[in-house]
Amino acid sequence: MRTLWLRFYASLNDFLPTRWKQRTFKVGFLGQPTVRELLVQLNVPPPEVALILAEGRPVSFEYRPGEGERLSFYPIFYCLLPSQPLHTLPPERPPRFLLDTHLGRLARYLRMLGFDAEHLSDPDPGDAALAQRAGHDGRVLLTRDRRLLARKAVRYGYFVRATAPRAQLAEVLDRFALHDLINPFSRCMCCNVPLRPVAAETVADQLPPGIRAQHAEFYRCPACQRIYWEGSHHARMQRLIDQVVRGNSC
Ligand SMILES: [Zn+2]
């Protein structure tokens, strides 16, 4: 049995019951758990924890705290240059994402803004395969399932708080500081593959009547061969981008 004093900072409080938010609290654990094990018991996803201090010194997820120790947990702060080693290093920029089965709309929105957002839903790959895929590919796993983020295979992950797809998009843009990296209409919304410019004359016979004359630039998805041009969902998508991005500008 270990009695520990714990304090969680900033967004990590989202995972705690109200009585433990924003304060130091005492809690008992059976045995001599590692930091990682106690996080999982508290239902706090380890990939959201960037820095752990035990009595003021940085420790790893495998550290086993002693009786009565004080532990502090910090999330990733993109706006801070950390002086301490981080466990969950911010991934490459722009980050590549893998989305949980239930986040299909969010995946399409992220692709619409040009981000690499893989989504495996048919057939459902299952939690173990999703975690392995994200860890192996170095992708950030986006999910609303904390148990999925507790799997050891996951290196980078984020629990999406919002439930509505537009709010989820705004949240992810904000959380990963993506506003400066938006490159709309550069990726196929269906396949997640970058679009390639294509000469109008080569696709003229595949376009609806009148489109060829009205537009100069066309793009094609090399995977599904779908053709994109300004006007194909463009106005609707531009409105969505304006709403989401403007609503969350720093
Ligand atoms: Zn495609």
Residues whose N, C-alpha, C, O or C-beta is under 5 A from the ligand:
A	BS01	ZN	C188 C190 C191 C221 A223 C224 Q225 R226
